[in-house]
C-alpha cells in the first residue's frame, strides 16, 4: 500500500504535525483528507481553519491533492 503524508496548512504555515497513512490509492487519500479536516474542525472550530488546506503528498514528496477545509465543512 502506498504511503501518504497529510499536512494541514493555513496561509503557507503548517500549525499541526503531519499525519502519515498507508492507503490503497489516491481516492482513499481523498476520503482520508476530508475525514481529517472534519475531525480537526470539530475539535477546534478555529475560524482560521476556513483558510486551511490538507495537502496530501506521496512517498516521493509529490503533491497528490489539496483538500480545502471549506469543502469538508460546507460540503454535503
C-alpha distances in whole Angstrom, upper triangle without the diagonal:
4,7,10,13,16,19,22,25,29,31,29,29,26,28,25,22,19,16,12,9,6,6,5,8,11,13,11,11,15,16,15,17,20,19,19,22,24,24,25,28,29,29,31,33,34,35,33,30,31,31,27,24,20,19,15,14,11,11,14,16,16,17,15,17,20,21,25,26,29,26,25,28,31,28,29
4,7,10,13,16,20,22,26,28,26,26,23,25,22,20,16,14,11,8,5,6,6,7,9,12,11,10,13,15,14,15,18,18,18,21,23,23,24,26,28,28,30,31,32,33,31,28,29,28,25,21,18,16,12,11,7,7,10,12,13,14,12,14,17,19,22,24,27,25,23,27,29,27,28
4,7,10,13,17,19,23,25,23,23,20,22,19,16,13,11,7,6,4,6,9,9,10,13,11,9,13,15,12,13,17,17,16,19,21,21,21,24,26,25,27,29,29,30,28,25,27,26,22,19,16,14,10,9,6,6,9,10,12,12,11,14,16,17,21,22,25,23,22,25,28,26,28
4,7,10,13,16,19,22,19,19,16,18,16,14,10,8,6,5,6,7,10,9,9,12,10,7,10,12,10,10,14,14,13,15,18,18,18,21,23,23,24,25,25,27,25,22,23,22,18,15,12,10,6,6,5,6,9,9,10,10,9,10,12,14,17,18,21,20,19,22,25,23,25
4,6,10,13,16,19,16,16,13,15,12,10,6,6,5,7,9,10,13,13,12,14,13,9,12,13,11,10,14,14,12,14,17,16,16,19,21,21,21,23,23,24,22,19,21,20,16,13,10,8,6,5,6,8,10,8,10,9,10,11,12,13,16,16,20,19,18,21,24,23,25
4,7,10,13,16,14,14,11,12,10,9,5,5,6,8,11,12,15,14,12,14,12,9,10,12,9,7,11,11,9,10,14,13,12,15,18,17,18,19,19,20,18,15,17,16,12,10,6,6,5,7,9,11,13,11,12,10,10,10,9,10,12,13,16,16,15,17,20,20,22
4,6,10,13,11,10,7,9,7,7,5,7,9,11,15,16,19,17,15,17,16,12,13,15,12,9,12,13,10,10,14,14,12,14,17,17,16,18,17,18,15,13,15,14,10,8,6,5,6,8,11,13,15,11,13,11,12,11,10,10,12,12,16,16,15,17,20,20,23
4,7,10,9,8,6,7,6,8,7,9,12,14,18,18,21,20,17,18,17,14,14,15,13,9,11,12,9,8,12,12,10,11,15,14,13,14,13,14,12,9,12,10,7,6,4,6,9,11,15,17,18,15,15,13,14,12,10,9,9,9,13,14,13,14,17,18,21
4,6,6,5,4,7,8,10,10,12,15,18,21,21,24,22,19,21,20,17,16,18,16,12,14,16,13,11,14,15,12,13,17,16,15,15,13,14,10,9,11,8,5,5,6,7,11,13,16,19,19,15,16,13,15,13,10,10,10,10,13,15,15,16,18,19,23
4,5,5,6,7,10,13,13,16,19,21,24,25,27,25,22,23,23,20,19,20,18,15,16,17,15,12,15,16,13,13,17,16,14,14,11,11,7,7,9,6,4,7,9,10,14,16,20,22,23,19,19,16,18,16,12,12,10,10,12,15,15,15,17,19,23
4,6,8,10,13,16,16,19,21,24,27,27,30,27,24,25,25,22,21,23,21,18,19,21,18,16,19,20,17,16,20,20,17,17,14,13,9,10,11,7,7,9,12,12,16,18,21,24,23,20,19,17,19,17,13,14,12,12,14,16,18,18,20,21,25
4,7,10,12,14,14,17,19,22,25,25,28,26,23,24,25,21,20,22,21,17,19,21,18,16,20,21,18,18,22,21,19,19,17,16,12,12,14,10,9,9,11,11,14,15,19,21,20,16,17,14,17,15,13,14,13,14,16,18,19,20,22,23,27
4,6,9,11,12,15,18,21,24,25,28,27,24,25,25,21,21,23,21,17,19,21,17,16,19,19,16,17,20,19,17,18,15,15,11,12,14,11,9,10,12,12,15,16,20,21,21,17,18,16,19,17,14,15,14,15,17,19,19,20,22,24,27
4,6,7,8,12,15,18,21,22,25,24,22,23,23,19,19,20,18,15,17,18,14,14,17,17,13,15,18,17,15,17,15,16,12,11,14,12,9,10,10,10,13,14,17,19,19,16,17,15,17,16,14,14,14,14,17,19,18,19,22,23,26
4,7,9,12,16,19,22,24,27,26,24,25,24,20,21,21,19,16,18,18,14,13,16,15,12,13,16,14,12,14,12,14,11,10,14,12,10,11,11,13,15,17,20,21,22,19,20,19,20,19,16,16,15,14,17,19,18,19,22,23,27
4,6,9,12,15,19,21,24,24,22,23,21,18,19,19,16,14,16,16,12,12,15,13,10,13,15,13,12,15,13,15,13,12,15,14,11,12,11,12,14,15,18,19,21,18,19,18,19,18,16,15,15,14,18,19,18,18,22,23,26
4,7,10,13,17,19,22,22,21,23,21,17,19,19,16,14,17,16,13,14,16,15,12,15,18,15,15,18,17,19,17,15,18,17,14,14,12,12,13,14,16,17,18,16,18,17,18,18,17,17,17,17,20,21,20,21,24,25,28
4,7,10,13,15,19,18,17,19,17,14,15,16,13,12,15,14,11,12,16,14,13,16,18,17,17,19,18,20,18,16,19,17,14,12,10,9,10,10,12,13,15,13,15,14,15,15,14,14,16,16,19,20,18,20,23,23,26
4,7,10,12,16,16,15,17,15,12,14,14,10,10,13,12,9,12,14,13,12,16,17,16,17,20,20,22,20,17,20,19,15,14,10,11,10,11,12,13,15,14,16,14,15,15,14,14,16,16,20,19,17,20,23,23,25
4,7,10,13,14,14,16,13,11,13,14,11,11,15,14,11,14,17,16,15,19,20,19,21,23,23,25,23,20,23,22,18,16,12,12,10,10,10,10,13,12,14,14,14,15,15,16,18,18,22,21,19,22,25,24,26
4,6,10,11,12,13,10,8,12,12,9,11,14,13,11,15,17,16,16,20,21,20,22,24,25,27,25,22,24,24,20,17,14,13,10,11,10,10,14,14,15,15,13,14,16,16,19,19,22,21,19,22,25,23,25
4,7,9,11,13,10,9,13,13,11,13,16,15,14,18,20,19,20,23,24,24,26,28,28,30,29,25,27,27,23,20,16,15,12,12,10,10,14,14,15,16,14,16,18,18,21,22,25,23,21,24,27,25,26
4,6,8,9,6,7,10,10,9,12,14,14,14,17,19,18,20,22,23,24,26,27,28,30,28,25,26,26,23,20,16,15,12,12,10,12,15,15,16,15,13,14,16,16,20,21,23,21,20,23,25,23,24
4,7,8,6,8,11,11,11,14,16,16,17,19,21,21,23,25,26,27,29,30,31,32,31,28,28,28,25,22,18,18,14,14,12,13,16,17,17,16,13,15,18,18,22,23,25,22,21,25,26,24,24
4,5,5,6,9,10,11,12,15,16,16,19,20,21,23,25,26,27,29,29,30,31,30,26,27,26,23,20,16,15,12,12,10,12,15,15,14,14,10,12,15,16,19,21,23,20,20,23,25,22,23
4,5,5,6,9,10,10,12,14,15,16,18,20,21,22,24,25,27,27,28,28,27,23,24,23,20,16,14,12,9,10,9,12,14,14,12,11,7,8,11,12,16,18,20,17,17,21,22,19,20
4,5,5,6,9,10,11,13,14,16,17,19,20,22,23,25,26,26,27,28,27,23,23,23,20,17,14,14,11,13,13,16,18,17,16,14,10,10,12,12,16,17,19,16,15,19,20,17,17
4,5,5,6,9,10,11,12,14,15,16,18,20,21,22,24,25,26,27,26,22,23,23,20,17,14,14,11,13,13,15,18,18,17,15,12,11,14,13,16,17,19,16,15,19,20,17,18
4,5,5,6,9,10,10,12,14,15,16,18,20,21,22,23,24,25,23,20,21,20,17,14,11,10,7,9,10,13,15,14,14,12,9,9,10,10,14,15,17,15,14,17,19,17,18
4,5,5,6,9,10,11,13,14,16,17,19,20,21,22,22,23,22,18,18,18,15,12,10,10,8,11,12,16,18,16,15,12,9,7,9,7,11,12,14,12,11,15,16,14,15
4,5,5,6,9,10,11,12,14,16,17,19,20,20,22,22,22,18,19,19,17,14,11,13,11,14,15,18,20,19,18,16,13,11,12,10,12,13,15,12,10,14,15,13,13
4,5,5,6,9,10,10,12,14,15,16,18,19,20,21,21,17,18,19,15,13,10,11,10,13,14,16,19,18,17,15,13,11,12,10,13,12,15,13,11,14,17,15,16
4,5,5,6,9,10,11,12,14,15,16,17,18,19,18,14,15,15,12,9,6,8,7,11,13,16,18,16,16,13,11,9,9,6,9,9,12,10,9,12,15,13,15
4,5,5,6,9,10,11,12,14,15,15,17,17,17,13,13,15,12,10,8,11,11,15,17,20,22,20,19,16,14,11,10,7,9,8,10,8,5,9,11,10,12
4,5,5,6,9,10,11,12,14,15,17,18,18,14,15,17,14,13,10,13,13,16,18,21,23,21,21,18,16,14,13,10,12,10,12,11,8,10,13,12,13
4,6,5,6,9,10,11,12,13,15,16,16,12,14,15,12,11,8,11,11,15,17,19,21,19,20,17,16,14,13,10,11,9,13,12,9,11,14,14,16
4,5,5,6,9,10,11,11,12,13,13,9,10,12,9,8,7,11,12,16,18,21,23,20,20,17,16,14,11,8,8,6,9,9,6,8,11,12,14
4,6,5,6,9,10,10,12,13,14,10,11,14,12,12,11,14,15,19,21,24,26,24,24,21,19,17,15,11,11,8,10,10,6,6,10,10,12
4,5,5,6,9,10,12,14,15,12,14,16,13,13,12,15,16,19,22,24,26,24,24,22,21,18,17,14,14,10,13,13,10,10,14,14,16
4,5,5,6,8,9,12,12,9,11,13,11,11,11,14,16,19,21,23,26,23,24,21,21,18,16,13,13,9,12,13,11,10,14,15,17
4,5,5,5,7,9,10,7,9,12,10,12,12,16,18,21,24,26,28,25,26,23,22,19,17,13,12,8,10,12,9,8,11,13,15
4,6,6,9,11,13,11,12,15,14,15,15,19,20,24,26,28,31,28,28,26,25,22,20,16,15,11,13,14,11,9,13,14,16
4,6,9,12,13,11,14,16,15,16,16,19,21,24,26,28,31,28,29,26,26,23,21,18,17,13,15,17,14,13,16,18,19
4,5,9,10,9,12,14,13,15,15,19,21,24,27,29,31,28,29,26,26,23,20,18,16,13,14,17,14,12,16,18,20
4,6,9,8,9,12,12,15,16,19,22,25,28,30,32,29,29,26,26,23,20,17,15,11,12,15,13,10,13,16,18
4,5,6,8,10,10,14,15,19,21,25,28,30,31,28,29,26,26,23,20,17,15,11,12,16,14,12,15,18,21
4,5,6,8,10,13,16,19,22,25,29,31,32,29,29,25,26,23,19,17,13,11,11,14,14,11,13,17,20
4,5,6,7,11,13,16,20,23,26,29,29,26,26,23,24,21,17,15,12,10,11,14,14,13,15,18,21
4,5,5,8,10,14,17,20,23,26,27,24,23,20,21,18,14,12,9,7,8,11,11,10,12,15,18
4,6,9,11,15,18,21,25,27,28,25,24,21,21,18,14,12,8,6,6,9,10,8,10,13,16
4,7,10,13,16,19,23,26,26,23,22,19,19,16,12,11,8,7,8,11,12,11,13,15,19
4,7,9,13,16,20,22,23,20,19,16,17,14,10,9,6,6,8,10,11,11,13,15,18
4,6,9,13,16,19,20,17,16,12,13,10,6,5,4,6,8,9,10,12,14,14,18
4,6,10,13,16,17,14,14,11,11,8,6,5,6,7,11,11,10,13,15,15,18
4,7,10,13,14,11,10,7,8,6,5,6,9,11,14,13,13,16,18,18,21
4,7,10,11,9,8,6,6,5,6,8,11,13,16,15,15,18,20,19,21
4,7,8,5,5,4,5,7,9,11,15,17,20,19,19,22,24,23,25
4,5,5,6,7,6,10,12,14,18,20,23,21,21,24,27,25,27
4,5,8,10,10,13,16,18,21,23,26,25,24,28,30,29,30
4,6,9,10,14,16,19,22,24,27,26,26,29,31,30,32
4,6,9,12,13,16,19,21,24,24,24,27,29,28,30
4,6,9,11,15,18,20,23,22,22,26,27,26,29
4,6,8,11,14,17,19,18,19,22,24,23,25
4,7,10,13,16,19,17,17,21,22,21,23
4,6,10,13,15,13,14,17,19,17,19
4,6,10,12,11,12,15,16,15,18
4,6,9,7,8,11,13,12,15
4,5,5,7,9,10,11,14
4,5,5,6,8,10,13
4,5,5,6,7,11
4,6,6,5,9
4,6,5,8
4,6,9
4,7
4
